[in-house]
Amino acid sequence: MDHGHLREFIKQRVNDGGIIRLLGKWLKAGVMEEEKYYHSESGTPQGGVISPVLSNIFLHNVLDDWFVKEVQPRMKGRSFIIRFADDCVPRRQTLLQ
């Protein structure tokens, strides 16, 4: 997940500079492995409390909106997507006649 895109998605909904700065700090937190610090330029902090929220914001703009704009118009009948965090199952409802 690209941090630049995620920041733009957040700015579409959040107008509080303090919240945006705090989210930016979470994204820049990096990872400690074997007593070494690694800077992260993509993704969310694994195991971080904010990670599921940021993932859902990103997936709403990337997966959910794509499904509504690109997939649903091409489907016959009703279609929907079931998503929990980063797992999803697209479904098509067929009408029996």
C-alpha positions in Angstrom: 0.0 0.0 0.0 1.5 3.3 -1.2 1.7 5.9 1.6 1.2 8.8 -0.8 -2.1 7.3 -2.1 -3.2 6.5 1.5 -2.5 10.1 2.6 -4.6 11.4 -0.2 -7.5 9.1 0.7 -7.3 10.2 4.3 -7.3 13.9 3.3 -10.5 13.4 1.4 -12.3 12.7 4.7 -10.2 14.2 7.4 -9.7 18.0 7.8 -7.8 18.0 11.1 -4.1 18.6 10.6 -3.2 17.0 14.0 -4.9 13.7 13.0 -3.2 13.7 9.6 0.2 14.3 11.3 -0.5 11.5 13.8 -1.4 9.1 11.0 1.8 10.1 9.2 3.9 9.3 12.2 2.3 5.8 12.4 3.1 5.3 8.8 6.7 6.3 9.2 7.2 4.2 12.4 9.1 1.5 10.6 10.0 -1.9 12.0 12.5 -3.3 14.5 13.9 -6.7 13.6 16.8 -8.3 15.5 17.7 -4.9 17.1 17.8 -3.1 13.8 15.5 -0.4 12.6 14.0 -0.6 9.1 12.3 2.4 7.6 9.0 1.5 5.8 7.9 3.3 2.7 4.8 1.2 2.0 2.3 -0.8 4.0 1.1 -0.3 7.5 2.7 -1.1 10.8 2.2 -4.8 11.3 0.5 -5.4 14.6 -0.1 -1.7 15.1 -3.5 -0.7 16.5 -4.0 1.7 13.5 -3.1 -0.9 10.8 -6.7 -2.3 10.4 -8.1 1.2 10.1 -5.6 2.4 7.5 -6.1 -0.9 5.6 -9.8 -0.4 5.5 -9.5 3.3 4.3 -7.1 2.2 1.5 -9.3 -0.8 0.4 -12.5 1.3 0.4 -10.9 3.6 -2.1 -9.1 0.9 -4.1 -11.2 -2.3 -4.0 -14.7 -1.2 -3.0 -15.0 1.8 -5.3 -13.4 -0.2 -8.2 -16.0 -3.0 -7.7 -18.9 -0.5 -7.8 -17.5 1.5 -10.8 -16.0 -1.3 -12.9 -17.3 -4.7 -12.0 -21.0 -4.1 -11.1 -21.9 -2.4 -14.4 -20.6 -5.5 -16.3 -22.5 -8.0 -14.3 -26.0 -9.4 -15.1 -28.2 -9.4 -12.0 -27.1 -8.2 -8.6 -23.5 -8.4 -7.5 -21.8 -7.5 -4.3 -18.5 -7.8 -2.4 -18.1 -9.1 1.1 -15.0 -7.7 2.7 -13.5 -8.1 6.2 -10.3 -6.1 6.6 -8.1 -7.3 3.7 -10.1 -10.4 2.8 -12.8 -10.3 0.2 -15.2 -12.5 -1.6 -17.0 -11.2 -4.7 -20.5 -12.7 -5.2 -23.0 -12.6 -8.0 -26.7 -13.3 -7.2 -28.4 -15.1 -10.0 -32.1 -15.0 -10.5 -33.8 -18.4 -11.1 -36.7 -18.1 -13.5 
